[in-house]
Amino acid sequence: MLVQVRTPEGRSILLRLQFRKGLSAEGTGLSKAFLAKGADPAAWVPFESLTAEGKRWALAALFPEDQWGPEEVRHKIRFPEVESVWTLAALFTGHGQNYDKVMAENPDLPEKLQAGDTWRIPRGLLSADLGGTGHRPERTRPEDDLDDEARVAAYRNLLSFGDDAQGKYAAYRMRKGEALYSSVVIRYTDRVDPKGVNELAVLIAQRSGIADVRGILPGQLIKIPVTILADPFQSEGSSGLAEEREIRAEVRRTARVEAGPKLKGVRIVLDAGHGGVDSGARANGIWESDFVYDIAMRVRRLLEQETDAQVSSTIRYPGLGFRSREEIGSPSRAAEILTTPPFAVDGESPSAVSVHLRWVLANDLFASFRKAKGEAQKTLFLSFHADSLHPSARGSMIYVPGASLVPTSFALGGSKTGHVTEARHSSRVSFTGREKLQGEARSRQFSEALLQALRKDRIPIHANRPIRNVIYRGGGKWVPAVIRYSTGATKALIEVANLTNEDDAANLKDPDFRERYAAAVVNAIRAYYRK
Ligand SMILES: [Zn+2]
């Protein structure tokens, strides 16, 4: 979206507002007073590189109908195709992460912006440059630096249990800067998909006697029905809590496997989700398949260059091979699972086949490795994905196979094996109770190492519970098949980013980010096998 405006000196300037990328101004005609130090006036100057004066001018010029009052800005939606709540939060408050707060100030407006809607941004939320108090997103809380177990325990301590005419509930007091979606639903339940999160937010609000989901104040008492709580938050005596404690104990007594920084004797299988006819999740102008394939290929290259680990992939894009790319233009059409013979992900067979063949192939590779005297404990399966969650969520989330959701035995039906050679020996799996627990425990230890590596490199991770052992969607609970049936000692499905979140999408589009992400994964693998 290009708009021609005038500077105070009367020069004609183009402003460009892009979905996901935000606002930028043509630099050549901008006066010095509008340019922050280091901004290049010969190019498009991003909004963040304008001075306070430049920002105020750009917003007034782009949105001439906005009213700037002493208490608030009343912003009229002018370009609904490229404006979004995230963009508004970024432009007016200084950070898209204030999305929730902007939503909370406008409880009656639909999240999907419509031309002519007027959004209120109170002065307290405006960035310091725009005359506000410089509200920063409150992303760090005391529990954020804790490891997963301690963090979950800290969340639990914020709850108290009660009983009223409608039954048992867990009581939670909202803290400053918290929103019902992220700080209650996403944290305390297993729902993270947009529909599920919205439904539960409404349900919890009703249960708590709150008329308006978004107009919730700090200190407000929230009642969460115990039936929707995730296992770690269930009440004393429940089976969910007992399972949670059993797995935590297992994590503590599971000794790390030592392989040294060169990862000698470690067998790794990398999987990139989707591909071929299935491009996966889609939002903010990007799609899942090619972007996660690119990260997996970067991980592969780094492992091959820097370690002695034995690395295989489950999937290959024939036009590209195992190369990574700087530019990803459009969805790749062809992909094959690297079975014998290769299985084309071309839509000829149900998509479940190509999903199942990934674990069949990986398990077959692990079986050969063990047969050749490889150590069973040094097998690692990683599947890379990106999801489309509620837009208030951002950063990486890691799924591990919840012990209670892994079957005791499973055999893939003949029609789903794609008649590949690997299916002859590796299409059946069985797990003892001990193996299920060990599988979840090791996978949790790896996930913890991964979170540490991501944090160290300042890569966003999910704000609440970034390690999960169950997916709950549409009334069903499960763990993804690729990790559910994996015989790898350690396995994880990594959702590298939330495509629905604009900052996350922008990250994924950036090849430098993908490289940093891959490097963090490799650092995590090294740290994990180092004791
Ligand atoms: Zn996926």
Boltz pocket constraint, residues with backbone or C-beta under 6 A from the ligand:
constraints:
  - pocket:
      binder: B
      contacts: [[A, 273], [A, 274], [A, 280], [A, 281], [A, 288], [A, 384], [A, 385], [A, 386], [A, 387]]
      max_distance: 6.0
